[in-house]
């Protein structure tokens, strides 16, 4: 089973946090204490991250569908039937996959730094990375992409955080995740068909230059989607603008809980 941490009290609804590639639950350090005041909080380390099983445990059958089922194994173990989900970057990609596979188990979704598909530029960069990934240390590749995705000085904290945490991964785990990048587009392909009734809040930094345009275009037809762009902010919006991210996410989940609790401050 994936490594998880849970903070729970009787009568509260659950919020599940999913991190990005190379990261771990520490990227939510500016969210967890705030959310624990109002909700039961579950953080999950995805395969190859933290103390979760490495890729070798899956016998070559490492797919997005498998990761989705691994996440739900944790919730089944905790007897959590439905929950609110918050994801950042890859975490938001996985939430789209959850919405396609089991929309009945998602109460609402907050998707930060979301990726619906890769543009021509980002696809080109990924192909270059694929061509050289066996010839260079994987951390070089990760650092290159970190600087391309988060190039500005005000992105420095989130960039350094992701690079620092990625050093805890091993090469095989990182490359297995990297090989899943061509399937990102498929995780959103039928979200509007299968989960148009699930409330979704997309929060992205206005400076998340590789992904914001395609996100805005792709979600346009979803009546249950709201997009908010944060000024002077890049890809990892929950780290760069935590107060604004927390306020937006808490207000959104508060509006979409089954039984209203005390109003968030």
Backbone bond lengths (Angstrom), bond angles and torsions (degrees), N, CA, C in turn:
res aa  C-N    CA-C-N  psi(-1)  N-CA   C-N-CA  omega(-1)  CA-C   N-CA-C  phi
1 X - - - 1.462 - - 1.530 109.66 -
2 X 1.322 115.58 149.26 1.456 120.61 177.07 1.527 110.36 -65.09
3 X 1.320 115.59 148.16 1.459 120.34 175.47 1.527 108.98 -69.22
4 X 1.313 116.63 136.21 1.456 120.30 179.25 1.522 109.20 -143.49
5 X 1.323 115.03 163.91 1.453 122.21 172.09 1.512 107.20 -134.51
6 X 1.328 116.75 137.84 1.467 119.27 -178.17 1.521 110.25 -131.75
7 X 1.303 115.18 136.73 1.471 123.29 172.66 1.518 105.55 -120.17
8 X 1.352 117.08 118.95 1.454 117.47 -174.11 1.524 111.92 -143.82
9 X 1.327 113.50 150.53 1.452 123.32 174.39 1.521 107.64 -138.61
10 X 1.301 116.51 149.85 1.468 120.78 -178.71 1.527 110.18 -61.69
11 X 1.332 115.37 134.42 1.462 120.57 173.31 1.510 115.67 94.20
12 X 1.328 117.97 -5.77 1.453 120.04 -179.72 1.534 110.64 -99.53
13 X 1.335 115.81 149.50 1.454 120.19 174.88 1.532 110.41 -80.24
14 X 1.337 115.21 163.13 1.460 121.03 -174.79 1.523 111.97 -100.20
15 X 1.329 114.83 140.26 1.459 122.20 171.31 1.523 107.75 -123.14
16 X 1.330 116.37 126.09 1.466 122.55 -178.52 1.519 109.19 -106.36
17 X 1.328 116.97 128.62 1.463 122.77 179.92 1.532 109.96 -104.75
18 X 1.331 116.03 130.57 1.465 122.10 178.47 1.528 109.59 -123.23
19 X 1.316 116.01 123.74 1.467 122.15 -175.45 1.532 111.89 -86.23
20 X 1.336 116.09 178.18 1.463 122.48 179.60 1.514 112.21 -96.04
21 X 1.326 116.57 174.41 1.460 122.10 -179.17 1.528 110.33 -62.92
22 X 1.321 115.25 133.43 1.453 120.44 -179.69 1.515 113.69 81.98
23 X 1.328 117.22 -14.45 1.454 120.90 179.10 1.517 110.69 -92.17
24 X 1.300 116.09 -166.28 1.463 122.45 170.19 1.522 106.62 -160.70
25 X 1.300 117.21 -168.97 1.464 119.68 -173.81 1.521 113.53 -65.11
26 X 1.335 117.38 -13.50 1.469 119.55 179.03 1.523 111.86 -64.66
27 X 1.343 118.03 -19.40 1.466 118.97 178.65 1.531 111.65 -68.71
28 X 1.339 116.33 -13.29 1.461 120.68 177.84 1.530 111.67 -101.14
29 X 1.319 116.95 21.05 1.464 120.33 -176.39 1.528 112.48 -60.34
30 X 1.336 116.89 -26.45 1.460 120.21 -179.30 1.529 112.37 -93.52
31 X 1.340 116.11 3.46 1.459 121.08 177.11 1.531 112.97 -110.36
32 X 1.315 118.00 -37.88 1.465 121.14 -164.50 1.522 113.75 -61.69
33 X 1.325 117.96 -48.03 1.463 119.55 -178.50 1.527 111.44 -61.91
34 X 1.317 116.21 -36.01 1.468 120.22 179.65 1.524 110.45 -68.94
35 X 1.316 116.94 -45.89 1.465 120.23 -176.94 1.525 112.24 -69.89
36 X 1.319 117.22 -30.30 1.471 120.27 -179.90 1.526 112.38 -64.82
37 X 1.308 117.79 -19.29 1.461 120.71 177.75 1.529 111.35 -67.57
38 X 1.344 116.04 -27.38 1.462 120.12 -171.10 1.527 113.89 -120.03
39 X 1.338 117.13 -20.38 1.459 120.04 -172.38 1.524 111.93 -139.53
40 X 1.331 114.92 158.58 1.455 120.23 164.59 1.521 107.32 -73.52
41 X 1.309 116.95 132.86 1.463 121.67 -173.46 1.526 110.41 -118.73
42 X 1.337 115.39 129.90 1.465 121.94 175.90 1.523 108.21 -120.53
43 X 1.309 117.17 125.22 1.465 121.27 171.49 1.523 107.84 -111.69
44 X 1.319 116.43 138.66 1.457 121.79 -176.78 1.518 109.34 -126.84
45 X 1.328 116.35 132.11 1.458 120.63 172.23 1.528 108.79 -90.27
46 X 1.309 115.92 120.36 1.461 121.81 -177.82 1.534 109.93 -69.38
47 X 1.329 118.16 163.03 1.472 120.84 -178.34 1.528 112.17 -50.93
48 X 1.332 115.47 135.20 1.453 120.12 179.17 1.509 114.31 81.96
49 X 1.325 117.73 3.65 1.462 122.57 -179.75 1.529 108.89 -121.55
50 X 1.328 116.29 146.59 1.455 119.75 -179.31 1.520 110.68 57.59
51 X 1.331 116.49 -133.79 1.458 121.40 178.01 1.529 112.17 -104.01
52 X 1.326 116.56 18.01 1.470 119.51 174.99 1.523 109.92 -71.81
53 X 1.341 117.37 158.16 1.468 119.97 179.82 1.519 111.77 -55.54
54 X 1.336 115.79 142.72 1.456 120.68 175.73 1.514 111.39 -78.29
55 X 1.310 114.97 172.54 1.464 121.10 -175.17 1.528 111.74 -61.60
56 X 1.326 117.13 -30.53 1.464 119.84 -177.31 1.530 112.09 -62.94
57 X 1.333 117.38 -19.92 1.468 120.84 -179.59 1.525 112.64 -72.92
58 X 1.326 117.04 -12.02 1.460 119.93 -174.88 1.528 112.98 -102.74
59 X 1.309 117.15 9.38 1.471 122.60 171.58 1.525 113.83 51.48
60 X 1.322 115.60 43.74 1.461 119.87 176.51 1.507 114.89 76.50
61 X 1.336 117.37 4.50 1.464 121.07 -178.16 1.520 110.29 -106.08
62 X 1.329 116.64 48.58 1.459 121.03 -176.05 1.518 109.96 -93.15
63 X 1.325 116.85 106.47 1.464 122.97 -177.09 1.527 109.33 -134.95
64 X 1.314 115.86 167.38 1.460 120.40 176.14 1.520 110.36 -63.79
65 X 1.322 117.77 -38.63 1.466 120.67 177.99 1.524 111.14 -60.55
66 X 1.328 116.59 -40.15 1.460 120.01 178.89 1.530 110.64 -64.16
67 X 1.336 116.58 -42.20 1.467 120.20 -179.79 1.525 110.29 -62.02
68 X 1.325 116.86 -41.76 1.466 121.32 177.58 1.524 110.44 -57.02
69 X 1.319 116.64 -46.76 1.459 120.02 -178.75 1.530 111.26 -67.21
70 X 1.334 117.24 -32.96 1.468 120.19 177.17 1.530 110.71 -65.22
71 X 1.327 116.82 -38.90 1.465 120.38 177.11 1.522 110.13 -62.95
72 X 1.324 117.25 -44.59 1.455 120.37 -178.72 1.522 112.56 -70.35
73 X 1.334 117.79 -24.55 1.467 120.01 174.01 1.524 110.62 -61.50
74 X 1.341 116.00 -39.30 1.460 120.03 177.66 1.525 110.18 -63.54
75 X 1.330 116.35 -46.56 1.469 119.60 -179.13 1.523 110.89 -64.96
76 X 1.332 117.71 -38.89 1.458 120.56 177.24 1.530 110.59 -62.62
77 X 1.322 115.81 -42.35 1.461 121.03 178.80 1.527 110.99 -60.31
78 X 1.329 116.41 -37.16 1.466 121.55 179.85 1.522 112.45 -87.20
79 X 1.353 115.50 0.10 1.470 121.78 -179.39 1.527 112.27 59.45
80 X 1.327 114.60 41.79 1.467 121.45 176.76 1.524 107.89 -103.72
81 X 1.319 115.83 109.86 1.465 119.63 -175.99 1.520 111.89 -78.34
82 X 1.345 116.89 -43.45 1.449 121.12 -178.54 1.527 109.02 -138.16
83 X 1.321 115.78 150.39 1.459 119.53 -177.74 1.521 109.99 -154.11
84 X 1.314 115.37 163.72 1.451 122.54 167.48 1.530 106.79 -87.44
85 X 1.329 117.19 146.31 1.464 121.30 -178.37 1.523 109.99 -123.27
86 X 1.335 114.39 140.13 1.461 121.18 173.36 1.523 107.55 -127.64
87 X 1.324 116.91 125.70 1.456 121.35 -179.75 1.512 111.26 -130.94
88 X 1.325 115.01 152.83 1.460 121.27 175.64 1.522 108.45 -125.05
89 X 1.341 117.55 129.27 1.458 123.26 176.42 1.535 110.32 57.41
90 X 1.313 118.55 -115.16 1.457 121.12 177.99 1.524 111.80 -57.15
91 X 1.331 116.61 -33.75 1.457 119.71 177.23 1.509 112.32 -59.49
92 X 1.343 117.29 -37.29 1.463 120.33 178.08 1.521 111.34 -71.83
93 X 1.330 117.11 -32.71 1.465 121.12 174.57 1.525 109.79 -61.56
94 X 1.328 116.44 -43.70 1.462 120.23 179.39 1.526 111.84 -66.68
95 X 1.326 117.27 -33.76 1.463 119.36 176.90 1.522 110.00 -63.21
96 X 1.331 117.70 -39.37 1.470 119.51 174.17 1.529 110.68 -58.59
97 X 1.324 116.48 -41.69 1.466 119.90 178.29 1.531 111.04 -65.18
98 X 1.337 117.11 -38.38 1.467 120.75 175.67 1.520 110.88 -61.98
99 X 1.326 115.95 -41.67 1.462 121.09 -179.25 1.524 111.75 -64.22
100 X 1.315 116.78 -33.54 1.460 119.92 177.84 1.526 111.61 -75.08
101 X 1.332 116.15 -37.51 1.463 120.19 -174.64 1.525 112.68 -82.94
102 X 1.334 117.37 -43.69 1.472 121.30 -174.05 1.527 110.67 -142.72
103 X 1.327 118.70 65.14 1.467 119.75 -177.41 1.528 113.10 -61.23
104 X 1.322 116.93 -25.78 1.471 120.56 -179.19 1.524 113.02 -67.15
105 X 1.343 117.08 -12.49 1.459 119.78 -178.16 1.534 112.41 -101.17
106 X 1.330 116.31 2.90 1.466 121.21 -178.84 1.523 109.33 -112.27
107 X 1.329 117.14 118.31 1.463 121.04 177.67 1.518 110.98 -78.59
108 X 1.321 115.86 -44.52 1.460 121.64 176.41 1.516 107.24 -160.15
109 X 1.314 115.96 164.90 1.466 120.27 -177.31 1.519 110.32 -138.38
110 X 1.326 115.49 132.32 1.461 122.47 171.88 1.516 106.66 -112.31
111 X 1.324 116.98 118.55 1.461 122.04 -172.45 1.523 109.27 -117.28
112 X 1.333 116.17 105.63 1.449 121.77 -178.47 1.523 111.66 -96.57
113 X 1.330 116.43 138.63 1.460 120.25 -179.09 1.519 111.61 53.89
114 X 1.313 116.18 42.49 1.469 120.81 -170.84 1.531 112.16 -72.75
115 X 1.331 114.20 146.34 1.467 121.98 177.87 1.522 107.81 -120.57
116 X 1.323 117.32 115.48 1.465 120.19 175.84 1.523 111.71 -94.10
117 X 1.320 115.80 -28.22 1.466 121.40 177.04 1.526 108.22 -168.50
118 X 1.311 115.02 163.98 1.459 119.95 177.77 1.525 109.99 -96.24
119 X 1.316 116.33 138.64 1.455 121.96 177.86 1.534 109.93 -76.69
120 X 1.315 116.40 177.44 1.465 120.41 177.80 1.529 110.03 -58.69
121 X 1.333 116.20 -42.75 1.454 120.00 179.57 1.527 111.64 -63.00
122 X 1.335 116.55 -50.73 1.462 118.82 -177.33 1.524 111.43 -66.96
123 X 1.332 117.86 -35.02 1.465 120.34 175.50 1.519 111.76 -63.34
124 X 1.325 115.52 -40.01 1.469 119.89 178.19 1.520 110.56 -62.82
125 X 1.335 116.23 -43.65 1.460 120.76 178.68 1.527 111.17 -62.40
126 X 1.328 116.26 -40.05 1.469 120.02 179.42 1.526 111.26 -65.55
127 X 1.338 116.41 -38.44 1.462 119.71 179.28 1.524 111.49 -67.25
128 X 1.331 115.74 -39.07 1.467 119.26 176.05 1.528 109.57 -62.59
129 X 1.333 115.27 -44.36 1.455 119.65 177.91 1.513 112.33 -60.81
130 X 1.330 116.07 -39.32 1.468 119.98 179.11 1.524 111.11 -64.22
131 X 1.328 115.90 -35.56 1.467 120.16 -178.09 1.524 112.15 -70.94
132 X 1.329 117.12 -30.28 1.468 119.42 -174.31 1.529 113.43 -107.27
133 X 1.357 117.21 -3.12 1.459 119.41 -170.84 1.527 114.34 -62.19
134 X 1.345 117.30 -26.92 1.462 119.77 -179.82 1.524 112.14 -84.16
135 X 1.331 116.99 -9.02 1.465 120.27 -173.84 1.519 113.81 -104.77
136 X 1.342 117.14 -10.33 1.459 119.87 -177.54 1.530 109.46 -130.81
137 X 1.320 118.56 157.86 1.470 120.88 173.73 1.528 109.82 -57.62
138 X 1.321 116.66 138.17 1.468 118.72 -174.66 1.526 111.77 -63.03
139 X 1.333 118.15 -27.01 1.456 119.42 179.17 1.519 111.57 -68.36
140 X 1.325 118.38 -28.45 1.455 119.43 173.63 1.519 109.65 -61.72
141 X 1.320 115.12 -46.27 1.455 120.87 -179.72 1.525 110.43 -61.62
142 X 1.322 116.17 -44.30 1.460 120.58 -179.73 1.531 110.94 -62.45
143 X 1.336 116.53 -43.42 1.461 120.45 -179.86 1.528 111.35 -64.12
144 X 1.330 116.32 -40.18 1.468 120.26 178.64 1.524 109.98 -58.35
145 X 1.338 115.36 -48.62 1.465 119.20 -179.08 1.528 111.49 -67.70
146 X 1.322 117.30 -34.88 1.463 120.06 178.13 1.527 110.59 -61.59
147 X 1.335 117.12 -41.84 1.466 120.46 179.93 1.529 111.67 -73.18
148 X 1.319 117.39 -31.95 1.467 119.72 177.02 1.529 110.64 -70.00
149 X 1.332 116.84 -42.68 1.460 121.38 -178.26 1.528 112.17 -74.84
150 X 1.335 116.19 -34.42 1.473 120.79 -174.83 1.527 109.02 -128.91
151 X 1.330 117.58 70.94 1.464 120.41 -168.67 1.515 116.30 -83.73
152 X 1.321 119.17 -19.85 1.459 120.90 -169.80 1.529 111.96 -86.78
153 X 1.323 114.35 162.67 1.463 119.73 -178.53 1.523 111.90 -63.53
154 X 1.339 117.41 -33.28 1.462 119.24 178.62 1.529 112.80 -76.15
155 X 1.341 117.35 -3.80 1.476 121.86 174.25 1.532 110.87 -94.95
156 X 1.309 116.42 0.39 1.466 120.72 -169.53 1.530 112.94 -59.90
157 X 1.328 117.46 -42.81 1.470 120.10 -176.59 1.520 111.14 -63.31
158 X 1.335 116.95 -47.89 1.463 119.87 -179.99 1.525 111.23 -67.59
159 X 1.326 116.71 -36.39 1.472 120.60 178.36 1.534 110.07 -62.92
160 X 1.320 116.61 -46.97 1.464 120.54 -179.55 1.531 111.01 -65.24
161 X 1.324 116.92 -37.68 1.464 120.71 179.43 1.521 111.18 -62.24
162 X 1.331 116.30 -45.67 1.469 119.59 -178.69 1.523 111.35 -67.79
163 X 1.304 116.93 -39.66 1.470 119.76 178.98 1.531 110.20 -65.70
164 X 1.330 116.15 -42.57 1.467 120.02 179.53 1.524 111.88 -61.14
165 X 1.339 116.93 -45.82 1.460 119.76 -177.52 1.522 111.72 -72.78
166 X 1.334 117.56 -30.86 1.469 120.53 179.71 1.525 111.69 -64.99
167 X 1.316 116.91 -25.78 1.465 120.37 179.35 1.529 111.90 -64.17
168 X 1.329 116.46 -17.12 1.462 121.02 179.75 1.533 112.14 -82.27
169 X 1.334 116.96 -11.46 1.473 120.84 177.41 1.525 109.75 -82.07
170 X 1.343 115.40 157.64 1.455 116.88 170.18 1.529 109.69 -98.43
171 X 1.295 115.70 164.80 1.465 122.06 -172.94 1.532 112.59 -58.50
172 X 1.318 117.30 -46.49 1.466 120.43 -176.32 1.519 111.94 -63.64
173 X 1.331 116.52 -38.90 1.461 119.63 178.18 1.522 110.97 -64.89
174 X 1.332 115.99 -45.14 1.467 119.31 179.81 1.527 111.42 -61.00
175 X 1.333 116.66 -46.44 1.460 119.98 -177.32 1.524 111.66 -67.00
176 X 1.323 117.76 -31.62 1.468 120.05 176.66 1.529 110.61 -64.94
177 X 1.334 116.46 -41.53 1.461 119.79 175.82 1.530 110.91 -66.17
178 X 1.318 116.05 -39.73 1.465 120.32 -179.92 1.524 110.89 -60.11
179 X 1.316 116.54 -36.42 1.473 120.16 -179.27 1.525 112.52 -69.79
180 X 1.326 117.46 -12.06 1.467 120.16 178.02 1.523 112.81 -86.37
181 X 1.335 117.89 -9.88 1.470 119.97 -175.08 1.533 114.42 -58.02
182 X 1.344 120.27 -33.46 1.470 118.12 178.36 1.530 113.74 -64.23
183 X 1.332 117.32 -13.87 1.463 120.48 -176.49 1.526 112.96 -97.08
184 X 1.330 116.71 3.59 1.463 120.02 -178.60 1.526 111.32 -57.57
185 X 1.306 116.88 -45.26 1.466 120.47 -177.87 1.522 111.92 -59.22
186 X 1.326 117.10 -36.74 1.464 120.91 -177.90 1.529 112.06 -67.05
187 X 1.346 117.84 -23.75 1.463 119.36 -179.49 1.525 112.20 -69.15
188 X 1.343 116.20 -20.06 1.463 118.95 179.53 1.532 112.35 -104.96
189 X 1.305 118.25 -5.95 1.473 121.81 -168.16 1.525 114.25 -56.57
190 X 1.334 118.78 -35.77 1.470 119.76 -178.35 1.529 112.59 -124.84
191 X 1.329 116.89 22.04 1.467 119.93 178.03 1.520 111.06 -61.56
192 X 1.332 117.08 -43.76 1.457 119.46 -178.04 1.522 111.44 -67.75
193 X 1.322 116.94 -30.06 1.465 120.72 178.68 1.525 111.32 -74.96
194 X 1.338 116.89 -43.97 1.462 120.93 -172.16 1.527 114.24 -94.73
195 X 1.325 116.76 -20.14 1.463 118.55 -173.16 1.522 112.66 -137.75
196 X 1.319 117.25 31.71 1.463 119.36 179.54 1.527 111.45 -67.95
197 X 1.335 117.02 -17.02 1.467 121.18 179.99 1.527 112.88 -88.66
198 X 1.330 116.65 -6.67 1.460 120.05 -179.69 1.531 109.13 -90.09
199 X 1.336 118.18 123.72 1.477 120.27 179.41 1.528 110.92 -62.99
200 X 1.320 115.75 131.84 1.465 121.30 -177.85 1.526 109.47 -133.21
201 X 1.314 115.58 129.99 1.453 121.45 175.94 1.516 108.76 -116.30
202 X 1.330 116.08 119.22 1.462 121.75 177.20 1.519 108.27 -100.27
203 X 1.333 115.43 120.91 1.460 121.10 177.14 1.529 107.70 -117.31
204 X 1.319 116.35 118.92 1.462 120.51 179.58 1.513 110.35 -134.49
205 X 1.316 115.35 149.38 1.449 119.20 172.20 1.519 109.92 -71.60
206 X 1.297 116.41 140.30 1.463 120.55 179.07 1.529 110.95 -60.37
207 X 1.341 116.48 -23.94 1.464 121.45 -178.53 1.530 112.80 -95.30
208 X 1.326 117.49 13.17 1.471 121.25 176.77 1.529 107.58 -79.13
209 X 1.314 115.72 69.34 1.461 123.09 -161.27 1.524 114.59 -64.52
210 X 1.316 118.47 -25.04 1.470 119.70 -177.71 1.532 112.87 -78.30
211 X 1.340 117.68 -20.15 1.466 118.67 -166.99 1.527 116.43 -128.27
212 X 1.330 119.45 -17.31 1.467 119.02 -170.44 1.530 113.39 -67.42
213 X 1.319 117.99 -37.36 1.468 119.49 -177.65 1.526 111.63 -66.62
214 X 1.316 116.87 -46.33 1.472 119.61 179.75 1.521 110.69 -66.96
215 X 1.337 117.47 -35.41 1.465 120.25 176.85 1.519 110.99 -61.00
216 X 1.314 116.14 -46.90 1.463 120.56 -179.11 1.523 111.00 -63.06
217 X 1.317 117.43 -42.30 1.461 121.66 179.41 1.524 112.22 -66.31
218 X 1.321 116.61 -44.73 1.460 120.74 -172.20 1.521 113.18 -73.00
219 X 1.315 118.10 -31.51 1.470 120.51 -176.77 1.528 112.89 -91.19
220 X 1.305 117.07 0.46 1.461 121.60 -173.38 1.535 112.55 -57.19
221 X 1.324 118.31 -35.51 1.456 120.60 -175.15 1.513 114.94 -88.15
222 X 1.326 118.29 4.29 1.457 121.40 -177.02 1.523 109.78 -94.93
223 X 1.348 117.96 111.39 1.465 120.21 -176.05 1.528 113.69 -68.60
224 X 1.326 116.88 -16.23 1.469 119.85 -178.39 1.523 112.63 -100.06
225 X 1.319 117.10 12.35 1.456 120.85 -178.20 1.528 111.71 -106.35
226 X 1.316 114.87 140.37 1.458 122.48 172.51 1.525 107.41 -126.66
227 X 1.327 117.03 134.44 1.463 121.29 178.21 1.521 109.27 -115.97
228 X 1.330 115.37 131.73 1.459 121.02 175.49 1.527 108.33 -128.01
229 X 1.325 116.34 127.17 1.457 121.67 177.79 1.531 108.62 -104.60
230 X 1.327 115.86 129.43 1.459 121.75 -179.28 1.527 109.02 -96.07
231 X 1.309 116.12 128.84 1.468 121.03 -178.66 1.530 111.25 -68.64
232 X 1.334 114.54 152.57 1.473 121.51 175.63 1.523 111.91 52.53
233 X 1.318 115.56 44.03 1.458 121.15 -174.45 1.524 109.31 -145.65
234 X 1.329 116.21 144.21 1.454 121.69 -178.80 1.517 113.02 -105.22
235 X 1.330 115.93 -146.33 1.461 122.93 -169.88 1.529 113.03 -66.19
236 X 1.324 117.88 -43.04 1.470 120.19 -174.14 1.529 108.53 -96.13
237 X 1.319 114.98 74.24 1.463 121.02 -169.51 1.524 113.13 -66.87
238 X 1.317 118.55 -27.36 1.470 119.97 -179.63 1.526 112.22 -72.08
239 X 1.333 116.86 -21.82 1.463 121.65 177.93 1.525 110.72 -90.14
240 X 1.323 116.61 -42.10 1.465 120.48 -176.08 1.523 112.86 -76.33
241 X 1.329 117.14 -35.04 1.462 121.45 -179.40 1.533 109.43 -132.24
242 X 1.335 117.72 64.70 1.468 120.43 -172.59 1.521 114.59 -63.83
243 X 1.321 117.95 -38.81 1.469 118.99 -178.20 1.517 111.28 -64.56
244 X 1.329 115.33 -44.02 1.461 119.12 -179.72 1.528 110.28 -68.05
245 X 1.332 116.34 -42.47 1.466 120.25 178.25 1.527 110.56 -60.71
246 X 1.316 117.42 -46.85 1.466 120.73 -178.45 1.522 111.64 -62.33
247 X 1.323 116.21 -43.57 1.465 119.61 -179.67 1.522 111.04 -61.09
248 X 1.331 116.39 -47.39 1.459 120.87 -178.58 1.531 111.42 -64.10
249 X 1.330 116.00 -44.56 1.466 120.01 -177.48 1.529 111.84 -67.92
250 X 1.324 116.71 -43.71 1.463 120.26 -179.55 1.524 111.73 -64.83
251 X 1.317 117.20 -43.87 1.465 120.39 178.75 1.519 111.10 -62.13
252 X 1.332 115.94 -39.50 1.468 120.41 -179.35 1.521 111.06 -66.57
253 X 1.323 117.45 -48.15 1.470 120.58 -179.05 1.523 110.38 -65.96
254 X 1.330 116.92 -38.52 1.465 120.42 177.61 1.530 111.20 -55.94
255 X 1.327 116.54 -41.48 1.467 120.78 -179.45 1.523 112.26 -69.72
256 X 1.335 117.14 -20.42 1.464 120.43 -172.53 1.530 113.42 -116.11
257 X 1.341 117.03 19.09 1.461 118.56 175.53 1.521 109.68 -84.40
258 X 1.314 114.50 157.51 1.470 120.23 -177.80 1.522 111.44 -68.20
259 X 1.326 115.65 -45.31 1.457 121.33 -179.74 1.524 108.13 -125.05
260 X 1.319 118.37 110.49 1.463 119.77 -177.71 1.525 112.10 -55.89
261 X 1.340 114.77 131.02 1.446 121.08 175.06 1.528 108.09 -100.86
262 X 1.302 116.45 -168.74 1.473 118.39 178.56 1.535 109.13 -60.86
263 X 1.293 116.31 142.09 1.446 121.95 -175.35 1.529 110.83 -64.30
264 X 1.334 115.90 137.17 1.468 119.94 -179.64 1.520 109.11 -70.81
265 X 1.328 114.87 149.95 1.460 121.01 -178.97 1.523 109.95 -98.33
